[in-house]
């Protein structure tokens, strides 16, 4: 009788752990492969879009700060920024869009 109670308690603990881990949703998702592919594709698109927006925002902030530093006319920093500007302008002139 004691062993049965212990077994029942263990089964209840396992049931609670499975509910906590949402195993049923995972099984349902894997049983429909096209739905699984769709959600993975959609997640990838959203992550890619977020990466693009984030990179654009960080780059814009960097260029803004670089411009503000360049306006201070610091000798070493100004030369460095001028060199970067020359490199970018040469690359843009070389490529035809």
Secondary structure, 3 states (H helix, E strand, C coil): CHHHHHHHHHHHHHHHHHHHCCHHHHHHHHHCHHHHHHHHHHHHHHHHHHHHHHHHHHHHHHHHHHHHHHCCCCHHHHHHHHHHHHHHHHHHHHCCC
